[in-house]
Amino acid sequence: MRLLIQSTVDFHFLHSSPINGDVSWTPSLQTALVYGLISDHEQAAQLIEDHCDRGCYMVVDIDNIPEPR
């Protein structure tokens, strides 16, 4: 399972800093794919609780994105 947390306000992605491990937001999908992938729902729920405004986020399961038609 590979999940990303994305803001529905500015569409930035939550990730851990490669320098100090702090959690922050980035507009870069590339950065999010390297430093922001989450492997389980419990970890995602904890990050959401700690870093997201209520109702202002979405969880993207990048393994279940539908193919374009």
C-alpha positions as CSV (number, residue, x, y, z in Angstrom):
1,M,0.0,0.0,0.0
2,R,1.3,3.4,-0.9
3,L,-0.6,6.4,0.3
4,L,-0.1,10.2,0.0
5,I,-1.9,12.9,2.0
6,Q,-2.9,15.9,-0.1
7,S,-4.4,19.2,1.1
8,T,-7.7,20.1,-0.6
9,V,-7.0,23.8,0.1
10,D,-3.7,24.3,-1.9
11,F,-3.2,20.7,-3.2
12,H,0.2,20.4,-1.5
13,F,1.4,17.0,-0.2
14,L,2.5,16.1,3.3
15,H,6.0,14.6,3.6
16,S,8.9,14.1,6.0
17,S,11.9,16.4,5.5
18,P,15.0,14.5,4.3
19,I,17.1,16.9,6.3
20,N,15.6,16.8,9.8
21,G,12.6,14.5,9.6
22,D,10.1,17.3,10.4
23,V,6.7,16.9,8.6
24,S,5.8,19.7,6.2
25,W,3.9,20.4,3.0
26,T,5.3,20.5,-0.5
27,P,3.7,21.4,-3.9
28,S,6.1,18.9,-5.5
29,L,4.6,15.5,-6.4
30,Q,8.1,14.3,-7.0
31,T,9.2,15.2,-3.5
32,A,6.0,13.6,-2.1
33,L,6.7,10.4,-3.9
34,V,10.2,10.2,-2.5
35,Y,9.6,11.4,1.1
36,G,5.8,11.3,1.7
37,L,4.7,7.8,0.9
38,I,2.8,6.2,3.8
39,S,2.5,2.4,4.0
40,D,-0.5,1.9,6.3
41,H,-3.8,3.5,7.3
42,E,-2.9,3.9,11.0
43,Q,0.2,5.9,10.1
44,A,-1.9,8.0,7.7
45,A,-4.6,8.6,10.4
46,Q,-1.9,9.8,12.9
47,L,-0.4,12.2,10.4
48,I,-3.8,13.5,9.5
49,E,-4.6,14.1,13.2
50,D,-1.3,15.8,13.8
51,H,-0.9,17.9,10.7
52,C,-4.2,18.4,8.8
53,D,-7.1,20.8,9.3
54,R,-10.4,19.0,9.7
55,G,-11.9,18.0,6.4
56,C,-9.2,19.8,4.4
57,Y,-7.3,16.8,3.1
58,M,-7.6,13.7,0.9
59,V,-5.7,10.4,1.1
60,V,-4.6,9.2,-2.3
61,D,-3.9,5.5,-2.8
62,I,-1.5,5.6,-5.6
63,D,-1.7,1.9,-6.2
64,N,-5.5,2.2,-7.0
65,I,-5.6,5.2,-9.4
66,P,-7.8,4.3,-12.3
67,E,-6.4,4.1,-15.8
68,P,-7.3,7.1,-18.0
69,R,-10.0,6.3,-20.6
